[in-house]
Amino acid sequence: MNRIAALRKSRLVAGGPNSPGRIPESPATMKGLQRAVIRFLILVAFILLAHPLLVADPHSARTFFPHFYSEQKEIWTFPLHKESWKNRTFWLVLGLSTTSFTLDGKAAQRLREDPSFSDFNDVFASSTSDVLVAVAPLVLVAAGEISRDAEFRDFGWKAGEAGLNGFLVSAVWKAATQRGRPHEGKTYGFWEGGNSFPSGHATVAWALAATTASHFKGHKWVPWVVYPVAGLVSFSRVSSGNHFPSDAVFGSVLGFVIGRHVVH
């Protein structure tokens, strides 16, 4: 036990990017992610200008921002409608998110300190995976435009809408709650200048997964692929020490609802 504790302490001091208890994103990393998002928006704008003939498509360059505006309006005004309180989705989000806070204490700490997840975190919580999650919506948009298939083009723009919605909604929640990261030592340290709640990776991953599964609902194997991958992304945010379980759960449920909403 003493040797494991010493190893754990040395990893925290070293701050290695692939250790299970690594200190989360540095300011330099956050700036890099911000630059990646800016590039994403610039490329989306470029596609808007480069493809003026997509007026007829239900989800296309021409309809991207009108759809995005409409979706954001519906997301943020959802609690103001009386019908929303009768919606099972609302109570699902509330119930799962509330329950997940019970896992943020000792259980989450044991998971973060478990060295057996080191190889797993090397794959799913590395800088490479961060970039993949950030650029996945853009890749799907570009793939849809490059293809000559109308259905896949429609899916590509839906995925772009879902990814951008997930990023923006999680960013607003982060700014509003300002929860500290696990390494700061405060399990319920809200409104203290942090950016932990919810997990943006989990939100975007589940938004893309739900969009994919809902769009290709005729292919029954698709959900069995995309949802486990999204689940692994969410789990890695906890096992790597970047987030509390409630951050990942709320982000996952939020992303799932956003992805389903974009399609339906």
LINJO-V798667 format. One record per residue. N is the residue number from 0. NEAR is the number of other ideal C-beta (glycine too) atoms within 12 Angstrom. D_CENTER is the distance of its C-alpha to the mean C-alpha in Angstrom with 1 decimal. Layout:
{{N;NEAR;D_CENTER} {N;NEAR;D_CENTER}}
This chain:
{{0;8;35.1} {1;8;36.3} {2;10;35.4} {3;17;31.8} {4;14;31.6} {5;13;33.1} {6;21;30.6} {7;26;27.7} {8;16;29.2} {9;16;29.9} {10;27;26.3} {11;23;25.1} {12;15;27.9} {13;15;27.2} {14;19;23.5} {15;23;23.0} {16;27;19.6} {17;27;19.7} {18;34;21.2} {19;39;19.6} {20;39;20.2} {21;35;19.5} {22;25;19.2} {23;36;15.7} {24;31;15.2} {25;17;18.5} {26;12;19.3} {27;12;20.0} {28;23;16.6} {29;20;15.0} {30;13;17.5} {31;18;16.7} {32;28;13.1} {33;20;14.6} {34;16;17.2} {35;27;14.8} {36;30;13.2} {37;17;16.9} {38;18;18.0} {39;31;15.5} {40;26;17.0} {41;15;20.4} {42;24;20.2} {43;33;19.1} {44;19;22.1} {45;17;24.3} {46;30;23.5} {47;24;24.4} {48;13;27.7} {49;17;28.4} {50;25;28.3} {51;11;30.5} {52;12;31.6} {53;25;28.6} {54;12;29.8} {55;13;30.3} {56;25;26.9} {57;22;24.9} {58;35;21.7} {59;31;22.7} {60;34;22.9} {61;21;25.3} {62;26;23.3} {63;38;19.8} {64;23;20.2} {65;19;22.4} {66;28;19.8} {67;33;17.0} {68;17;19.5} {69;18;20.5} {70;36;17.0} {71;25;16.3} {72;16;19.7} {73;23;19.3} {74;35;16.1} {75;20;17.8} {76;14;21.2} {77;24;20.3} {78;15;21.8} {79;13;24.9} {80;15;26.1} {81;11;28.3} {82;14;27.1} {83;20;23.6} {84;14;25.0} {85;10;26.5} {86;17;23.3} {87;13;22.2} {88;24;18.5} {89;23;18.9} {90;17;20.6} {91;20;18.2} {92;31;15.3} {93;23;17.9} {94;16;19.4} {95;26;16.6} {96;32;15.1} {97;17;18.7} {98;18;19.7} {99;31;16.9} {100;25;18.4} {101;18;21.4} {102;28;19.6} {103;35;18.9} {104;19;22.4} {105;13;24.5} {106;20;22.5} {107;35;19.4} {108;23;21.9} {109;22;23.6} {110;31;20.5} {111;42;19.6} {112;30;23.3} {113;24;23.7} {114;25;24.7} {115;14;24.5} {116;28;20.7} {117;28;21.5} {118;18;21.5} {119;25;18.4} {120;35;16.5} {121;21;18.4} {122;21;16.6} {123;35;13.0} {124;41;12.7} {125;27;14.9} {126;25;14.8} {127;16;15.1} {128;28;11.9} {129;31;10.2} {130;21;12.1} {131;25;11.4} {132;43;7.7} {133;32;8.9} {134;28;11.9} {135;36;11.1} {136;45;11.2} {137;35;14.4} {138;22;15.8} {139;38;15.7} {140;42;17.3} {141;26;19.9} {142;22;20.6} {143;34;21.3} {144;34;23.6} {145;16;25.4} {146;17;26.1} {147;10;28.9} {148;14;27.4} {149;18;26.8} {150;19;24.5} {151;24;22.2} {152;33;22.4} {153;32;21.4} {154;37;18.4} {155;39;17.4} {156;44;17.4} {157;43;15.7} {158;45;12.7} {159;47;13.0} {160;44;13.3} {161;50;10.2} {162;47;8.0} {163;41;10.0} {164;43;10.1} {165;50;6.4} {166;43;6.8} {167;31;10.2} {168;39;9.9} {169;41;7.7} {170;27;10.2} {171;22;13.0} {172;32;12.3} {173;33;12.2} {174;19;15.4} {175;17;17.0} {176;27;16.6} {177;20;17.0} {178;33;16.5} {179;26;17.8} {180;36;16.3} {181;40;18.0} {182;31;20.4} {183;22;21.9} {184;17;23.5} {185;20;22.8} {186;28;21.0} {187;23;20.9} {188;22;21.2} {189;24;19.8} {190;17;21.1} {191;18;22.1} {192;16;20.3} {193;31;17.1} {194;34;13.4} {195;44;12.0} {196;43;11.2} {197;46;8.6} {198;49;6.1} {199;45;3.9} {200;45;3.1} {201;49;3.3} {202;47;2.7} {203;51;2.9} {204;48;4.6} {205;47;6.3} {206;51;7.0} {207;49;8.6} {208;43;10.2} {209;39;11.7} {210;48;12.9} {211;38;14.5} {212;34;16.1} {213;30;17.3} {214;34;18.7} {215;24;20.4} {216;18;21.6} {217;11;25.0} {218;16;23.9} {219;10;23.6} {220;14;22.3} {221;21;19.0} {222;25;17.2} {223;16;18.7} {224;17;16.9} {225;33;13.4} {226;26;12.7} {227;19;14.1} {228;27;12.1} {229;40;8.7} {230;27;10.7} {231;30;11.8} {232;42;8.5} {233;43;8.0} {234;35;11.7} {235;38;11.9} {236;51;10.1} {237;45;13.1} {238;39;15.8} {239;48;15.4} {240;43;16.0} {241;47;13.0} {242;45;12.1} {243;47;14.1} {244;39;13.7} {245;38;13.4} {246;46;10.4} {247;47;8.6} {248;38;10.5} {249;42;10.0} {250;49;6.2} {251;45;6.9} {252;39;9.9} {253;47;8.8} {254;48;6.5} {255;39;9.7} {256;40;12.0} {257;47;10.7} {258;42;11.0} {259;31;14.3} {260;31;15.5} {261;43;15.2} {262;31;17.3} {263;18;19.8}}
